[in-house]
Amino acid sequence: MPSDIETLQSLLKKDPSNFQARRELSVLLMNNGFNEEAEGNFLYLIKYFPDDAELYYNLGIIKEKLKKPEEAKEAYQKAIEISPQEDFYYNLGDVLVELKEWDAAISAFKKVLETDPKDGNSYFNLGICYLNLDEKNKALDAFQKATELNPNDIYAYFYLGYIYQNDGLTNFAIENYKKVLDISPDYSWAYFNLGSISYGSGNLEEAKEYLKKTIEYNPLDIEAYKLYTKICLKNSEAEEALEVLYSAIDKTENGDLYYLIARVCKYIGDTEGYYDNLKNVMFHLLTLTFDRDIIKKEYEKLKEKLGKNEKIEPESTMEEYSSEDEAYDSAEDYDEEFDESEENELDEYEEEEYYNDSENDLEEDNSGYNEVEE
């Protein structure tokens, strides 16, 4: 392929007006990842062929690859203005999703469905748009249609599960998450949400099994470790929690993991482990999602107590990381900040879904289905 590029470049050196060679070169550059060079060539061609819809369409694809969604939108809109085509509308809708212009994206995908009513990917993207507009019934209909047209669309099943779970219809949620796993047995987010449902229903052992699967397929899933730790402490299985957390630390040094280990150490009365791991948190603040200011104060207060040889009492319970912990005994210092940050952050496991993260992944996974390059 590079030799073909070189051949075409050689032809253009001899004859810069060879537009067919430049067009072929532009597409080759685009297909081989030379995006900036391709962009320059498409812009050159558009100067001479301003009514060529395919040139604008390919320019839109390049703009997307170069992470210029606004410019990609303009290019696709120009292509549609010249010649409304299904692929142009689909790619425009895809960019509008990235830009979170939900209503405009809906219009674009509906245009696709006018000419191709069996385009399951457009239905999936409609579901994403409706979900972000909080029109859940329309989202359910769109995702359901996507699964009818594409029975292997794990992402549509996942979002169906998410909506049902969010509405408290756990049986329907479980059914759809299990369909995800029937198709893709290593889909860790489905295991996590099944674990969350089991946790919420009080079935802690089943929740642990789902979380073990989550960790098996995604060893860096911090949220799974958090929930697994919480369950272990509810079951008075602190040693098991530590074993799992230290195993995770071997894979990735993470502020959240060190903080969980520190709190488990406090729970079992291991003051040295409590202090050492809080200290480790200070070196990994970039990967800490708990409230940094609160944890810094906890660390400073612990150092102060140890400096005075004060005894650090083990936790009486660790079911919740409550504001009654010794490190937070000054209401004047923390007021409601603690309740609204750390306690809630650690107590939201039963409601936790990977909606925001998976949405981004799913958008990427579905972004190129109809991308037909010239």
N, C-alpha and C positions, 0 to 999 in steps of 0.2 A: 504493500500500500504506500509506504513512503516513496518508493520509486515512482509510482504513478503521480504522486504529488510533485516530485522533482521534475518529471516529464512535462507536466502541465505548466509548472513554473518556468521551465525552459522555453516552452512555446510562447508564453506571455511576454517573456523578455524580448523575444523576436518580434512579437506582434501584440502589443498591449490592447488592441481593439478586438482581439479574438474573444468575444463575449461568451461563446459556448464553452471555450476552454476555461474561462474564469468562473462560469457557473459550475462546471464540473469540479473545478478546484475548490470552490467555496463549500460544496457539499462534502467533498473528501476531507477537507480541513475540519469541518464540523463533526463528521463521524469519527474522526481520529483524535478529537480532543483539543485541536488547535483553535480554540474558540475566539480568541482576540483576532487572529489572522482571518478567520472566517467572517467575523463581524465586519472587518474592514472591507473585505471583498464584496459582501452583500450590500453594504452601504454604497460602494462604488457602482455596482450594477443598478441599484435603485435610482441613481442619478440619471441613468440612461434609459431605464425602463420603469418609470414611476407608476405605471398601471399594471404591473405584474404582481398579482396577489400572492403567488407562490414565493416570490422573493421576500415579501413582508412576513409571510408565515414562517419561513426558515429563519429570518432575522429574529422573529419572536422566540423561536426555540433557542437561538444563540443567546439572546438577552436573558432568558431563564437560566441557562447554564452559567452565565456570568453573574448571576444573582442580581439582576436588574429588573425586578418584576414590573415596576411602573412602565419602563420602556418596552418590556415584552407586551404588556397590555396594549400600549399604543400601536405596536406593530401588528398584533392580532386584529385589533379593531380596524386598522387600515386594510388588512387583507379581507376582512368581512365586508367592508365598505365597497371594495372592488368586486368581490365575488363571494357571496355568503356560502360557505361550505361547512359540512358537519365537523370536520377535523379542526377547522379554524375556531368554531364555536366551543368545541371541547377544550382546546388548549387555552382559549380565553377564560373559560369558566375555571379551569385549573389555576390560572394565575390569580383570578379574582378571589378564589378560596385562600390562596397564600396571602393576599392583601386584606383578607377578612371583609371583603365587600360582598356580603352574603346575598343580598337581594339581587344584585347584578349577576352574581354567579348562578343563582337559580334561573334567571332568565336565559343565560347562556346554555345551561344544561337542558332546559326545556326545548330550546331550539334544536339541540342534538336529537332529542327524543321525537321531535316532529318528523324527522326523516329516518330515524332508526329507533323505533319504540322498544327494541330488544337490547339496547345498550345498558347492560347491568352496571357498568362503571359510572355512567351518568346518574343512575338511581342512587348508587352509593354516595356520590358526591352531593346529590340533593339531600340525602339524609344528614350529611355533615353540616350542610348549610342550615337546614331546618332545626337541627339540634342546637346550633349556636344561636339561632333566633328564638330558642326556647319554645319551638312549636313541635312538641314531642310526638304528638299523634301523627303529624305529617312525616316526621323523621322515621317513626316506626313503619309507616306505610312504605316509605322509600327504601329503607333497609330490607324490609320483607320482600319487596319486589326485586331488589338486587339479589337476594338469595334464591328466589324462584328462577331468575334468569341465569344465575351462576351459583349452583348448589355448593361449590367449593370456595365461596367467598368468605374466608374466615373473618375478615375485618367487619363485614356486615353483620355476621352472627355475633361478633364481639360487642358491637355497638348495640345490637338488640338486647344482649345480656346486660350491658351497662344501663340502658334506659329502664329496663324492668327492675334491676337491682335498685336503682335510684328511687323508683316508685314503690319499693317494698314488695314487689311481686317476685319473690325470690325463687319460686318454683320455675317460672318462665325464664328467669335469669340463669338458673342452674342448667336448664335444658339447652339454652343457647351457648353457654360457656362449654358445655360438654360436646356440643356439635363442633365448636372450634377445635377441641382436643381430638375429636374423632378424625378431623382432617389434618391437623397439625399437632401431634402429641407433644411437641417441645415448646408450645406457645406459653411462655412463663406467666404472662399477664393474666391469662385465663385461670391458671392455677392460683395466682394470688387472689383474684376476686372471689373464686370459690372458697378459698381459705377465709377471706373476710366475711363471707356469708355464714360459713360454719361458725366462725368466732362470734358473730352477732347472734346466732341462735343458741349459743352456749355449748356447742359441740367442739370442745377444745382439742380433743385428740384428732378428730377428723381435720380440723383446721391445721394442726401441726403437720399432718401428712401432706396436705396440699402445699403448705409452705416449704416443706422439704423438697417437693417437686419444683417449686418456683426456684429455689436456690440451686437445685441440681442443674436446671437449664439456664439459669442466669445467676451465676455465683456472685455477681456484683450488685444484686438487687437489695439495696439498703433497706427499703421499706419492708421487705420480707423478713430481714433480720430483726427489725424493730418489733414487728408483730410477734415473731417467734419468741423473742425474749420476753415480751409481755405475757405470753401464754405460759411459758416456763415458770415465770415468777408467780403467776396465779396458782400454778400447780406445785409450788415449792420445789421446783427443779432448777435451782440456781446453777448447779454444777453443769448441767446439760446446756444451759444458756451460755455459760462461759466457754464451754467446749465449741459450740457453734460459732460464737463471736470471735474467738481466737483463730478458728479455722478461716473465718472471713478476713481477718486482719492479715493472715498469711497471703491472701490473694490481693488485697488492696488496703493500704493504710488510709483510713477514713475517719474524719472527726466525729461523725455520728457513732460509728462503731466503738471508738475509744470512749465516747461518753457513756454509751450503754454498758460497756465493760466496767467503767468506773462506778456506775450506779449499782450494778450487780455486786461489785466488790464491797461497796458500802453496806448493801443488804446482808451480806454474809459476815460482816465485821472484819473484812480484810482492809485495814486502814492504809497499809502500804500500797496495795493494789489500787485502792480508791485514789490515792494521791498521784501515783505514777501515771495512771491512765488519764486523770484530769490534766496532768501536765502534758501528756501526749496530745490531748485535744488542742492545747494552746499552739502546737506546731502544725495543726491541720485545720485551722479555722476556715479555710476556703472550701472544705468539704463538710462543713458543719451546717446543718439546717435548723437545729434548735437555736434558741435565742442566744446570740453570742455574748451580749452584755451580761445577761443573767449568769451564764456559765463562767465568764471571767470573774464575776463577783464571788461565785461559789468557790472557784479555785483560790482566789485571794483570801477568802475567809477561812478556807481549810488550812492554807499555809500559816495564817495567823494563829489558828488554834493549835496546830502542831508545834509552832514556835513557842507557845506557852505551855506545852505538854498537856494540853487539855485532852480528855478522852473523847474519842469519836464513837458515839453510840451507833450500833447497827440499826438499819431500818426496821421498824415493827411490821411494816407491810410495804410491798412494792407493786401492788396492783395498779396504782396510779403514781405518777411522779407528782406528788401533791405539794402545795405551797406550804405545808407544815414541816417540810424538811428543814433541818437545822441551818442549812446554808441560806435559807430564805426567811429567817425569823424576824426581819425588820419590815413591818408593813409600811413604814415611812419611806424605806428605800425602794420597795417594789410595788406597792399599792396594787392596782389591778393588772399591771403589766405582766405579771407572772401568769395569772389565770388565763389571760387572753393569748399567751404565747406558748410557753412550755407545756402547761397542763393540757391545753386543748390540742396542741400539736401531737402529744403522745397518746391522747385519748381518742383520736379520730380514726384508729385503725379499722373499726367496723364499718366506717363510711368511706374508707380510702379506695379510690379507683385510680387506674392509670389513664384516666380520660384525657388530660391535657397532653401528657407525653405521647400516648399512643396516637392521639389525633395527628400530631406532627408526623410520626412515623407512617401512619396510614395515608396521609396526604402524599407523602413522598412515594409510598408504594403504589399509589394509584395515579400518580401524576403523569406517567408516560404511556399509558395503555394505548391511546389513540394518536400518539405522536408519530405521524408518518412523514418522514423526511423525503425531500424530493430526490 
